[in-house]
Amino acid sequence: MHFIVFNKFKCKINPLFVPPFVYLKLFKLMIKYNFELRKDKATQDGLMPIRIIFRINSTVIKRNTGLSCRQNDWHNNRVKSNLKKEAYYGYDEINEKLQKIESKIQDISLYSRANKIDITKDFFIERFDSNDEVIVSSEFDFFLCFKEYIDKGKLTKTPNTIKGQTTIKNYLKFFCEENEILLSFDKIDNDFFESLRDYSYETKKMKQNYFAKVIKVLKSFLNWATEKGYNTNREFEKFKASEHDIDIVYLTFEELMKLYEKDFDTDRLSQVRDFYCMGCFTGLRFSDLSKLHLANISEDHIILSIQKTKTQNHAIKLNKYAKAILEKYKGTIYEPLPVISPQKFNEYIKDCCELAEIIQPFTIHWFVGNKKNTLTQPKCKFITSHTARKTFITNSLLLGMEPKAIKKIANIKKDAVLDKYMKVTEAFTDEQMDKAWG
């Protein structure tokens, strides 16, 4: 039984006994639907499958009901009762199933209205195809609101940001399922935070910096939900998850030149090396280099739109090393640069660095909670596509380039990002001072 308020009077509405056209009028649904017979699929007995067609805004969705009837028995979205002289073929059961389908549609609509959720194609299909009961409630569903938050952001945020938010939403959902938590906005308190933190560190061995990212995304969503009126609980504002400085892995100028000048026996490794070095000489991310076209390249500059920061017409002056790499592929099928998948690239660049003898021991550190972990391996094992950009920024600082120029070339928006590299270069120059003067 559902309750609907009209002019301050609470009225009981039973969907099983309200004709569909009345229900549609009462709730002014965005979902329009009707049943139809598939005349093109008629059997030898004259039975035609019954299909339901949904129209959500401008989208049309079709679903088979698994039911069939004869054309002469079909009237007003129902199967007429048999005449006494005709054999009974289950019209009561068919009509009952059609009614259940309609009731589910009404419940989905009521649910979305109660939770102030726009009915989209994906939302409707997920609910309609699910075997779970649709429970109409005045409370806002936490994860459906989270999904709305992510969907609304697709118009303004980068695909990688949306992907990261979706991963964190799914992680929170998995945490709740694993710990049998029925999460709602009013349960987001200090106990929830401590349970999530302990689970992340002790069970999942999550790095401290990634847990900080989880909390950052969660708080951003909850702030949005509060502004929308979905949430009134402000306990989340007390949540704190600190980050620690990460080890910046980069190639020194000498190591970069060893890699750049190395002759490889295979084209595959040469191409991976050239792509990596192009990132080291321009500061461009892997995603931007992968989308590089001839139209982006002039005689002295690369001009392109940066995907991550949505910067338009970003210009980078080509140095002699970058020009030499582009010249190498001019007129070939790979022009302007050979492209390879990120997974294979990260595998092959390690091989390249190993063959270039970039193998001195290197140690990285990370935290799981307050426990510090270390790992020492040959440096080549730590080289990935991300380290190319770090190599450009670090070496630019060490070679004396002005920080403001580096920020502009590398399209760095925040001073805090460049500050991390400043600390690395200070440590490097201190080390060089010790080596030179003792």
TORKOL-4160 file (C-alpha; in steps of 0.2 Angstrom, whole numbers, padded with zeros to 4 digits, m for minus):
438
<pt num="1" X="0000" Y="0000" Z="0000"/>
<pt num="2" X="0007" Y="0017" Z="m0005"/>
<pt num="3" X="0002" Y="0034" Z="0003"/>
<pt num="4" X="0001" Y="0050" Z="m0008"/>
<pt num="5" X="m0003" Y="0067" Z="m0001"/>
<pt num="6" X="m0015" Y="0078" Z="m0011"/>
<pt num="7" X="m0020" Y="0095" Z="m0004"/>
<pt num="8" X="m0013" Y="0090" Z="0014"/>
<pt num="9" X="m0024" Y="0075" Z="0014"/>
<pt num="10" X="m0016" Y="0058" Z="0015"/>
<pt num="11" X="m0024" Y="0046" Z="0003"/>
<pt num="12" X="m0021" Y="0027" Z="0002"/>
<pt num="13" X="m0018" Y="0021" Z="m0016"/>
<pt num="14" X="m0017" Y="0002" Z="m0020"/>
<pt num="15" X="m0008" Y="0000" Z="m0036"/>
<pt num="16" X="m0016" Y="m0017" Z="m0039"/>
<pt num="17" X="m0033" Y="m0009" Z="m0041"/>
<pt num="18" X="m0030" Y="0007" Z="m0050"/>
<pt num="19" X="m0031" Y="0007" Z="m0069"/>
<pt num="20" X="m0015" Y="0011" Z="m0077"/>
<pt num="21" X="m0021" Y="0027" Z="m0086"/>
<pt num="22" X="m0027" Y="0033" Z="m0069"/>
<pt num="23" X="m0010" Y="0030" Z="m0061"/>
<pt num="24" X="m0001" Y="0039" Z="m0075"/>
<pt num="25" X="m0012" Y="0054" Z="m0073"/>
<pt num="26" X="m0010" Y="0054" Z="m0054"/>
<pt num="27" X="0009" Y="0054" Z="m0054"/>
<pt num="28" X="0013" Y="0062" Z="m0071"/>
<pt num="29" X="0027" Y="0050" Z="m0074"/>
<pt num="30" X="0041" Y="0053" Z="m0086"/>
<pt num="31" X="0040" Y="0034" Z="m0090"/>
<pt num="32" X="0027" Y="0031" Z="m0104"/>
<pt num="33" X="0024" Y="0012" Z="m0108"/>
<pt num="34" X="0012" Y="0001" Z="m0117"/>
<pt num="35" X="0011" Y="m0017" Z="m0122"/>
<pt num="36" X="0011" Y="m0023" Z="m0140"/>
<pt num="37" X="0010" Y="m0040" Z="m0149"/>
<pt num="38" X="0024" Y="m0046" Z="m0159"/>
<pt num="39" X="0014" Y="m0050" Z="m0175"/>
<pt num="40" X="0030" Y="m0054" Z="m0184"/>
<pt num="41" X="0034" Y="m0068" Z="m0171"/>
<pt num="42" X="0017" Y="m0077" Z="m0172"/>
<pt num="43" X="0018" Y="m0096" Z="m0170"/>
<pt num="44" X="0008" Y="m0109" Z="m0180"/>
<pt num="45" X="m0005" Y="m0109" Z="m0166"/>
<pt num="46" X="m0008" Y="m0090" Z="m0169"/>
<pt num="47" X="0001" Y="m0085" Z="m0152"/>
<pt num="48" X="0010" Y="m0069" Z="m0153"/>
<pt num="49" X="0023" Y="m0064" Z="m0140"/>
<pt num="50" X="0019" Y="m0049" Z="m0129"/>
<pt num="51" X="0032" Y="m0035" Z="m0128"/>
<pt num="52" X="0032" Y="m0020" Z="m0117"/>
<pt num="53" X="0039" Y="m0003" Z="m0124"/>
<pt num="54" X="0045" Y="0010" Z="m0113"/>
<pt num="55" X="0048" Y="0029" Z="m0117"/>
<pt num="56" X="0059" Y="0038" Z="m0105"/>
<pt num="57" X="0060" Y="0056" Z="m0111"/>
<pt num="58" X="0067" Y="0053" Z="m0129"/>
<pt num="59" X="0073" Y="0035" Z="m0126"/>
<pt num="60" X="0064" Y="0020" Z="m0131"/>
<pt num="61" X="0067" Y="0003" Z="m0122"/>
<pt num="62" X="0060" Y="m0014" Z="m0127"/>
<pt num="63" X="0058" Y="m0029" Z="m0117"/>
<pt num="64" X="0050" Y="m0046" Z="m0120"/>
<pt num="65" X="0038" Y="m0051" Z="m0106"/>
<pt num="66" X="0039" Y="m0070" Z="m0110"/>
<pt num="67" X="0020" Y="m0071" Z="m0112"/>
<pt num="68" X="0010" Y="m0074" Z="m0128"/>
<pt num="69" X="m0008" Y="m0073" Z="m0133"/>
<pt num="70" X="m0019" Y="m0073" Z="m0149"/>
<pt num="71" X="m0023" Y="m0056" Z="m0158"/>
<pt num="72" X="m0041" Y="m0058" Z="m0156"/>
<pt num="73" X="m0040" Y="m0060" Z="m0137"/>
<pt num="74" X="m0029" Y="m0044" Z="m0135"/>
<pt num="75" X="m0039" Y="m0029" Z="m0129"/>
<pt num="76" X="m0033" Y="m0013" Z="m0119"/>
<pt num="77" X="m0016" Y="m0021" Z="m0113"/>
<pt num="78" X="m0025" Y="m0036" Z="m0106"/>
<pt num="79" X="m0030" Y="m0054" Z="m0113"/>
<pt num="80" X="m0049" Y="m0056" Z="m0114"/>
<pt num="81" X="m0057" Y="m0070" Z="m0105"/>
<pt num="82" X="m0061" Y="m0085" Z="m0116"/>
<pt num="83" X="m0078" Y="m0089" Z="m0122"/>
<pt num="84" X="m0086" Y="m0105" Z="m0114"/>
<pt num="85" X="m0084" Y="m0114" Z="m0130"/>
<pt num="86" X="m0065" Y="m0110" Z="m0131"/>
<pt num="87" X="m0051" Y="m0120" Z="m0122"/>
<pt num="88" X="m0044" Y="m0111" Z="m0107"/>
<pt num="89" X="m0026" Y="m0106" Z="m0110"/>
<pt num="90" X="m0022" Y="m0096" Z="m0094"/>
<pt num="91" X="m0028" Y="m0078" Z="m0097"/>
<pt num="92" X="m0029" Y="m0075" Z="m0078"/>
<pt num="93" X="m0011" Y="m0080" Z="m0075"/>
<pt num="94" X="m0006" Y="m0069" Z="m0090"/>
<pt num="95" X="m0015" Y="m0054" Z="m0084"/>
<pt num="96" X="m0008" Y="m0056" Z="m0067"/>
<pt num="97" X="0009" Y="m0056" Z="m0073"/>
<pt num="98" X="0006" Y="m0040" Z="m0084"/>
<pt num="99" X="m0001" Y="m0032" Z="m0068"/>
<pt num="100" X="0015" Y="m0036" Z="m0059"/>
<pt num="101" X="0025" Y="m0028" Z="m0073"/>
<pt num="102" X="0015" Y="m0012" Z="m0072"/>
<pt num="103" X="0016" Y="m0012" Z="m0053"/>
<pt num="104" X="0035" Y="m0013" Z="m0054"/>
<pt num="105" X="0035" Y="0002" Z="m0065"/>
<pt num="106" X="0024" Y="0012" Z="m0053"/>
<pt num="107" X="0035" Y="0007" Z="m0039"/>
<pt num="108" X="0051" Y="0012" Z="m0048"/>
<pt num="109" X="0043" Y="0029" Z="m0052"/>
<pt num="110" X="0037" Y="0031" Z="m0034"/>
<pt num="111" X="0054" Y="0027" Z="m0028"/>
<pt num="112" X="0063" Y="0039" Z="m0039"/>
<pt num="113" X="0051" Y="0053" Z="m0034"/>
<pt num="114" X="0053" Y="0049" Z="m0015"/>
<pt num="115" X="0072" Y="0050" Z="m0017"/>
<pt num="116" X="0072" Y="0065" Z="m0029"/>
<pt num="117" X="0081" Y="0055" Z="m0042"/>
<pt num="118" X="0079" Y="0059" Z="m0061"/>
<pt num="119" X="0074" Y="0043" Z="m0070"/>
<pt num="120" X="0087" Y="0040" Z="m0083"/>
<pt num="121" X="0088" Y="0025" Z="m0095"/>
<pt num="122" X="0102" Y="0017" Z="m0085"/>
<pt num="123" X="0093" Y="0019" Z="m0069"/>
<pt num="124" X="0077" Y="0012" Z="m0075"/>
<pt num="125" X="0084" Y="m0003" Z="m0084"/>
<pt num="126" X="0095" Y="m0007" Z="m0068"/>
<pt num="127" X="0079" Y="m0007" Z="m0057"/>
<pt num="128" X="0067" Y="m0015" Z="m0069"/>
<pt num="129" X="0079" Y="m0030" Z="m0074"/>
<pt num="130" X="0083" Y="m0033" Z="m0056"/>
<pt num="131" X="0075" Y="m0047" Z="m0046"/>
<pt num="132" X="0076" Y="m0036" Z="m0030"/>
<pt num="133" X="0060" Y="m0029" Z="m0024"/>
<pt num="134" X="0058" Y="m0010" Z="m0026"/>
<pt num="135" X="0055" Y="m0003" Z="m0009"/>
<pt num="136" X="0046" Y="0014" Z="m0009"/>
<pt num="137" X="0053" Y="0024" Z="0005"/>
<pt num="138" X="0054" Y="0042" Z="0011"/>
<pt num="139" X="0073" Y="0039" Z="0015"/>
<pt num="140" X="0086" Y="0043" Z="0002"/>
<pt num="141" X="0096" Y="0028" Z="m0005"/>
<pt num="142" X="0114" Y="0032" Z="m0001"/>
<pt num="143" X="0121" Y="0023" Z="m0016"/>
<pt num="144" X="0108" Y="0028" Z="m0028"/>
<pt num="145" X="0112" Y="0046" Z="m0023"/>
<pt num="146" X="0130" Y="0043" Z="m0025"/>
<pt num="147" X="0127" Y="0037" Z="m0043"/>
<pt num="148" X="0117" Y="0052" Z="m0046"/>
<pt num="149" X="0132" Y="0063" Z="m0040"/>
<pt num="150" X="0144" Y="0054" Z="m0052"/>
<pt num="151" X="0132" Y="0055" Z="m0066"/>
<pt num="152" X="0129" Y="0074" Z="m0064"/>
<pt num="153" X="0148" Y="0076" Z="m0064"/>
<pt num="154" X="0150" Y="0068" Z="m0081"/>
<pt num="155" X="0147" Y="0084" Z="m0089"/>
<pt num="156" X="0161" Y="0094" Z="m0081"/>
<pt num="157" X="0174" Y="0081" Z="m0075"/>
<pt num="158" X="0186" Y="0071" Z="m0084"/>
<pt num="159" X="0183" Y="0053" Z="m0088"/>
<pt num="160" X="0198" Y="0048" Z="m0076"/>
<pt num="161" X="0190" Y="0057" Z="m0062"/>
<pt num="162" X="0173" Y="0049" Z="m0065"/>
<pt num="163" X="0181" Y="0032" Z="m0066"/>
<pt num="164" X="0190" Y="0035" Z="m0049"/>
<pt num="165" X="0174" Y="0041" Z="m0041"/>
<pt num="166" X="0165" Y="0025" Z="m0047"/>
<pt num="167" X="0179" Y="0014" Z="m0041"/>
<pt num="168" X="0177" Y="0022" Z="m0023"/>
<pt num="169" X="0158" Y="0020" Z="m0023"/>
<pt num="170" X="0160" Y="0002" Z="m0028"/>
<pt num="171" X="0173" Y="0000" Z="m0014"/>
<pt num="172" X="0162" Y="0008" Z="m0001"/>
<pt num="173" X="0147" Y="m0004" Z="m0007"/>
<pt num="174" X="0158" Y="m0019" Z="m0006"/>
<pt num="175" X="0164" Y="m0014" Z="0012"/>
<pt num="176" X="0146" Y="m0012" Z="0017"/>
<pt num="177" X="0141" Y="m0029" Z="0010"/>
<pt num="178" X="0156" Y="m0038" Z="0017"/>
<pt num="179" X="0152" Y="m0031" Z="0034"/>
<pt num="180" X="0133" Y="m0032" Z="0033"/>
<pt num="181" X="0130" Y="m0014" Z="0034"/>
<pt num="182" X="0114" Y="m0006" Z="0027"/>
<pt num="183" X="0121" Y="0011" Z="0024"/>
<pt num="184" X="0111" Y="0027" Z="0025"/>
<pt num="185" X="0116" Y="0045" Z="0027"/>
<pt num="186" X="0111" Y="0045" Z="0046"/>
<pt num="187" X="0124" Y="0031" Z="0049"/>
<pt num="188" X="0139" Y="0041" Z="0042"/>
<pt num="189" X="0147" Y="0045" Z="0059"/>
<pt num="190" X="0163" Y="0042" Z="0068"/>
<pt num="191" X="0160" Y="0023" Z="0071"/>
<pt num="192" X="0157" Y="0021" Z="0052"/>
<pt num="193" X="0173" Y="0031" Z="0049"/>
<pt num="194" X="0184" Y="0020" Z="0061"/>
<pt num="195" X="0176" Y="0004" Z="0054"/>
<pt num="196" X="0180" Y="0009" Z="0036"/>
<pt num="197" X="0198" Y="0014" Z="0041"/>
<pt num="198" X="0202" Y="m0002" Z="0050"/>
<pt num="199" X="0195" Y="m0012" Z="0036"/>
<pt num="200" X="0205" Y="m0003" Z="0023"/>
<pt num="201" X="0221" Y="m0004" Z="0033"/>
<pt num="202" X="0220" Y="m0021" Z="0042"/>
<pt num="203" X="0210" Y="m0031" Z="0029"/>
<pt num="204" X="0213" Y="m0023" Z="0012"/>
<pt num="205" X="0231" Y="m0017" Z="0017"/>
<pt num="206" X="0227" Y="m0001" Z="0008"/>
<pt num="207" X="0240" Y="0013" Z="0006"/>
<pt num="208" X="0237" Y="0028" Z="0017"/>
<pt num="209" X="0237" Y="0040" Z="0002"/>
<pt num="210" X="0223" Y="0030" Z="m0007"/>
<pt num="211" X="0213" Y="0029" Z="0009"/>
<pt num="212" X="0214" Y="0048" Z="0010"/>
<pt num="213" X="0208" Y="0049" Z="m0008"/>
<pt num="214" X="0193" Y="0038" Z="m0003"/>
<pt num="215" X="0189" Y="0050" Z="0011"/>
<pt num="216" X="0191" Y="0065" Z="0000"/>
<pt num="217" X="0179" Y="0058" Z="m0013"/>
<pt num="218" X="0166" Y="0053" Z="0001"/>
<pt num="219" X="0166" Y="0070" Z="0009"/>
<pt num="220" X="0164" Y="0078" Z="m0008"/>
<pt num="221" X="0149" Y="0067" Z="m0012"/>
<pt num="222" X="0142" Y="0071" Z="0006"/>
<pt num="223" X="0144" Y="0089" Z="0004"/>
<pt num="224" X="0135" Y="0088" Z="m0013"/>
<pt num="225" X="0121" Y="0078" Z="m0005"/>
<pt num="226" X="0119" Y="0090" Z="0009"/>
<pt num="227" X="0117" Y="0104" Z="m0003"/>
<pt num="228" X="0104" Y="0094" Z="m0013"/>
<pt num="229" X="0094" Y="0091" Z="0003"/>
<pt num="230" X="0097" Y="0072" Z="0003"/>
<pt num="231" X="0108" Y="0073" Z="0019"/>
<pt num="232" X="0106" Y="0082" Z="0035"/>
<pt num="233" X="0120" Y="0073" Z="0045"/>
<pt num="234" X="0136" Y="0084" Z="0046"/>
<pt num="235" X="0147" Y="0071" Z="0056"/>
<pt num="236" X="0157" Y="0068" Z="0040"/>
<pt num="237" X="0165" Y="0085" Z="0041"/>
<pt num="238" X="0175" Y="0079" Z="0056"/>
<pt num="239" X="0183" Y="0065" Z="0045"/>
<pt num="240" X="0202" Y="0067" Z="0043"/>
<pt num="241" X="0214" Y="0056" Z="0033"/>
<pt num="242" X="0231" Y="0063" Z="0031"/>
<pt num="243" X="0243" Y="0060" Z="0016"/>
<pt num="244" X="0262" Y="0057" Z="0017"/>
<pt num="245" X="0274" Y="0063" Z="0004"/>
<pt num="246" X="0277" Y="0049" Z="m0009"/>
<pt num="247" X="0294" Y="0045" Z="m0017"/>
<pt num="248" X="0296" Y="0053" Z="m0034"/>
<pt num="249" X="0304" Y="0040" Z="m0046"/>
<pt num="250" X="0313" Y="0049" Z="m0060"/>
<pt num="251" X="0328" Y="0046" Z="m0072"/>
<pt num="252" X="0342" Y="0058" Z="m0069"/>
<pt num="253" X="0349" Y="0067" Z="m0084"/>
<pt num="254" X="0363" Y="0054" Z="m0086"/>
<pt num="255" X="0351" Y="0040" Z="m0085"/>
<pt num="256" X="0339" Y="0048" Z="m0097"/>
<pt num="257" X="0353" Y="0050" Z="m0110"/>
<pt num="258" X="0358" Y="0032" Z="m0108"/>
<pt num="259" X="0341" Y="0027" Z="m0112"/>
<pt num="260" X="0339" Y="0039" Z="m0126"/>
<pt num="261" X="0355" Y="0034" Z="m0135"/>
<pt num="262" X="0353" Y="0015" Z="m0132"/>
<pt num="263" X="0352" Y="0004" Z="m0148"/>
<pt num="264" X="0339" Y="m0010" Z="m0146"/>
<pt num="265" X="0338" Y="m0026" Z="m0156"/>
<pt num="266" X="0319" Y="m0024" Z="m0159"/>
<pt num="267" X="0308" Y="m0011" Z="m0166"/>
<pt num="268" X="0295" Y="m0014" Z="m0152"/>
<pt num="269" X="0308" Y="m0009" Z="m0138"/>
<pt num="270" X="0314" Y="0006" Z="m0148"/>
<pt num="271" X="0297" Y="0013" Z="m0151"/>
<pt num="272" X="0292" Y="0011" Z="m0132"/>
<pt num="273" X="0309" Y="0020" Z="m0128"/>
<pt num="274" X="0305" Y="0034" Z="m0140"/>
<pt num="275" X="0287" Y="0036" Z="m0133"/>
<pt num="276" X="0294" Y="0037" Z="m0115"/>
<pt num="277" X="0307" Y="0049" Z="m0120"/>
<pt num="278" X="0295" Y="0060" Z="m0128"/>
<pt num="279" X="0286" Y="0062" Z="m0112"/>
<pt num="280" X="0303" Y="0065" Z="m0103"/>
<pt num="281" X="0307" Y="0079" Z="m0115"/>
<pt num="282" X="0289" Y="0088" Z="m0116"/>
<pt num="283" X="0281" Y="0084" Z="m0099"/>
<pt num="284" X="0266" Y="0077" Z="m0108"/>
<pt num="285" X="0256" Y="0063" Z="m0099"/>
<pt num="286" X="0254" Y="0046" Z="m0107"/>
<pt num="287" X="0235" Y="0050" Z="m0111"/>
<pt num="288" X="0239" Y="0066" Z="m0121"/>
<pt num="289" X="0254" Y="0058" Z="m0130"/>
<pt num="290" X="0243" Y="0044" Z="m0135"/>
<pt num="291" X="0231" Y="0056" Z="m0144"/>
<pt num="292" X="0244" Y="0066" Z="m0153"/>
<pt num="293" X="0240" Y="0069" Z="m0171"/>
<pt num="294" X="0250" Y="0078" Z="m0185"/>
<pt num="295" X="0238" Y="0093" Z="m0184"/>
<pt num="296" X="0245" Y="0096" Z="m0166"/>
<pt num="297" X="0263" Y="0098" Z="m0172"/>
<pt num="298" X="0270" Y="0113" Z="m0180"/>
<pt num="299" X="0288" Y="0117" Z="m0184"/>
<pt num="300" X="0293" Y="0122" Z="m0166"/>
<pt num="301" X="0278" Y="0117" Z="m0155"/>
<pt num="302" X="0266" Y="0105" Z="m0150"/>
<pt num="303" X="0248" Y="0113" Z="m0148"/>
<pt num="304" X="0235" Y="0102" Z="m0140"/>
<pt num="305" X="0221" Y="0101" Z="m0127"/>
<pt num="306" X="0225" Y="0093" Z="m0111"/>
<pt num="307" X="0213" Y="0079" Z="m0106"/>
<pt num="308" X="0216" Y="0079" Z="m0087"/>
<pt num="309" X="0215" Y="0098" Z="m0084"/>
<pt num="310" X="0204" Y="0102" Z="m0099"/>
<pt num="311" X="0216" Y="0115" Z="m0105"/>
<pt num="312" X="0213" Y="0121" Z="m0122"/>
<pt num="313" X="0227" Y="0125" Z="m0135"/>
<pt num="314" X="0241" Y="0121" Z="m0123"/>
<pt num="315" X="0258" Y="0125" Z="m0132"/>
<pt num="316" X="0274" Y="0116" Z="m0128"/>
<pt num="317" X="0290" Y="0121" Z="m0137"/>
<pt num="318" X="0299" Y="0107" Z="m0145"/>
<pt num="319" X="0318" Y="0105" Z="m0139"/>
<pt num="320" X="0331" Y="0096" Z="m0150"/>
<pt num="321" X="0328" Y="0079" Z="m0143"/>
<pt num="322" X="0309" Y="0079" Z="m0145"/>
<pt num="323" X="0311" Y="0086" Z="m0163"/>
<pt num="324" X="0323" Y="0071" Z="m0167"/>
<pt num="325" X="0310" Y="0058" Z="m0161"/>
<pt num="326" X="0297" Y="0066" Z="m0171"/>
<pt num="327" X="0308" Y="0066" Z="m0186"/>
<pt num="328" X="0312" Y="0048" Z="m0184"/>
<pt num="329" X="0294" Y="0043" Z="m0188"/>
<pt num="330" X="0290" Y="0056" Z="m0201"/>
<pt num="331" X="0283" Y="0048" Z="m0216"/>
<pt num="332" X="0280" Y="0031" Z="m0208"/>
<pt num="333" X="0264" Y="0022" Z="m0203"/>
<pt num="334" X="0268" Y="0027" Z="m0185"/>
<pt num="335" X="0268" Y="0046" Z="m0188"/>
<pt num="336" X="0269" Y="0056" Z="m0177"/>
<pt num="337" X="0272" Y="0043" Z="m0163"/>
<pt num="338" X="0270" Y="0024" Z="m0162"/>
<pt num="339" X="0256" Y="0020" Z="m0149"/>
<pt num="340" X="0255" Y="0005" Z="m0137"/>
<pt num="341" X="0243" Y="0000" Z="m0124"/>
<pt num="342" X="0247" Y="0006" Z="m0106"/>
<pt num="343" X="0249" Y="m0011" Z="m0099"/>
<pt num="344" X="0261" Y="m0017" Z="m0112"/>
<pt num="345" X="0270" Y="m0001" Z="m0112"/>
<pt num="346" X="0274" Y="m0002" Z="m0093"/>
<pt num="347" X="0280" Y="m0020" Z="m0096"/>
<pt num="348" X="0292" Y="m0015" Z="m0110"/>
<pt num="349" X="0299" Y="0001" Z="m0103"/>
<pt num="350" X="0306" Y="m0009" Z="m0088"/>
<pt num="351" X="0314" Y="m0020" Z="m0101"/>
<pt num="352" X="0321" Y="m0005" Z="m0110"/>
<pt num="353" X="0328" Y="0002" Z="m0094"/>
<pt num="354" X="0336" Y="m0014" Z="m0089"/>
<pt num="355" X="0345" Y="m0016" Z="m0105"/>
<pt num="356" X="0351" Y="0002" Z="m0104"/>
<pt num="357" X="0358" Y="m0003" Z="m0087"/>
<pt num="358" X="0348" Y="0008" Z="m0076"/>
<pt num="359" X="0349" Y="m0005" Z="m0062"/>
<pt num="360" X="0356" Y="0003" Z="m0047"/>
<pt num="361" X="0346" Y="m0001" Z="m0031"/>
<pt num="362" X="0332" Y="0011" Z="m0027"/>
<pt num="363" X="0320" Y="0011" Z="m0012"/>
<pt num="364" X="0303" Y="0017" Z="m0011"/>
<pt num="365" X="0292" Y="0019" Z="0005"/>
<pt num="366" X="0274" Y="0019" Z="0009"/>
<pt num="367" X="0262" Y="0018" Z="0023"/>
<pt num="368" X="0248" Y="0007" Z="0028"/>
<pt num="369" X="0240" Y="0016" Z="0042"/>
<pt num="370" X="0255" Y="0021" Z="0053"/>
<pt num="371" X="0265" Y="0006" Z="0048"/>
<pt num="372" X="0280" Y="0011" Z="0036"/>
<pt num="373" X="0284" Y="m0001" Z="0022"/>
<pt num="374" X="0299" Y="m0001" Z="0011"/>
<pt num="375" X="0304" Y="m0010" Z="m0005"/>
<pt num="376" X="0321" Y="m0010" Z="m0013"/>
<pt num="377" X="0324" Y="m0016" Z="m0031"/>
<pt num="378" X="0334" Y="m0011" Z="m0046"/>
<pt num="379" X="0328" Y="0006" Z="m0052"/>
<pt num="380" X="0322" Y="m0001" Z="m0069"/>
<pt num="381" X="0308" Y="m0011" Z="m0060"/>
<pt num="382" X="0300" Y="0006" Z="m0054"/>
<pt num="383" X="0299" Y="0014" Z="m0071"/>
<pt num="384" X="0282" Y="0017" Z="m0078"/>
<pt num="385" X="0273" Y="0029" Z="m0090"/>
<pt num="386" X="0270" Y="0041" Z="m0075"/>
<pt num="387" X="0288" Y="0043" Z="m0072"/>
<pt num="388" X="0292" Y="0051" Z="m0089"/>
<pt num="389" X="0282" Y="0067" Z="m0084"/>
<pt num="390" X="0291" Y="0066" Z="m0067"/>
<pt num="391" X="0308" Y="0065" Z="m0076"/>
<pt num="392" X="0304" Y="0081" Z="m0086"/>
<pt num="393" X="0299" Y="0091" Z="m0071"/>
<pt num="394" X="0313" Y="0086" Z="m0059"/>
<pt num="395" X="0327" Y="0088" Z="m0072"/>
<pt num="396" X="0320" Y="0104" Z="m0078"/>
<pt num="397" X="0322" Y="0111" Z="m0060"/>
<pt num="398" X="0339" Y="0103" Z="m0059"/>
<pt num="399" X="0344" Y="0111" Z="m0075"/>
<pt num="400" X="0339" Y="0128" Z="m0069"/>
<pt num="401" X="0323" Y="0131" Z="m0077"/>
<pt num="402" X="0312" Y="0144" Z="m0068"/>
<pt num="403" X="0298" Y="0135" Z="m0058"/>
<pt num="404" X="0285" Y="0147" Z="m0066"/>
<pt num="405" X="0290" Y="0141" Z="m0083"/>
<pt num="406" X="0289" Y="0123" Z="m0078"/>
<pt num="407" X="0272" Y="0125" Z="m0071"/>
<pt num="408" X="0266" Y="0133" Z="m0088"/>
<pt num="409" X="0274" Y="0119" Z="m0099"/>
<pt num="410" X="0269" Y="0105" Z="m0088"/>
<pt num="411" X="0252" Y="0112" Z="m0085"/>
<pt num="412" X="0253" Y="0111" Z="m0066"/>
<pt num="413" X="0238" Y="0120" Z="m0058"/>
<pt num="414" X="0243" Y="0119" Z="m0040"/>
<pt num="415" X="0259" Y="0126" Z="m0031"/>
<pt num="416" X="0259" Y="0111" Z="m0019"/>
<pt num="417" X="0262" Y="0099" Z="m0034"/>
<pt num="418" X="0278" Y="0108" Z="m0039"/>
<pt num="419" X="0283" Y="0109" Z="m0021"/>
<pt num="420" X="0285" Y="0091" Z="m0020"/>
<pt num="421" X="0298" Y="0091" Z="m0034"/>
<pt num="422" X="0307" Y="0106" Z="m0026"/>
<pt num="423" X="0310" Y="0095" Z="m0011"/>
<pt num="424" X="0317" Y="0081" Z="m0022"/>
<pt num="425" X="0329" Y="0093" Z="m0031"/>
<pt num="426" X="0335" Y="0100" Z="m0014"/>
<pt num="427" X="0339" Y="0083" Z="m0008"/>
<pt num="428" X="0348" Y="0079" Z="m0024"/>
<pt num="429" X="0359" Y="0095" Z="m0024"/>
<pt num="430" X="0363" Y="0091" Z="m0005"/>
<pt num="431" X="0369" Y="0074" Z="m0011"/>
<pt num="432" X="0379" Y="0082" Z="m0024"/>
<pt num="433" X="0387" Y="0094" Z="m0012"/>
<pt num="434" X="0392" Y="0080" Z="m0001"/>
<pt num="435" X="0400" Y="0070" Z="m0015"/>
<pt num="436" X="0410" Y="0085" Z="m0021"/>
<pt num="437" X="0415" Y="0093" Z="m0005"/>
<pt num="438" X="0413" Y="0079" Z="0008"/>
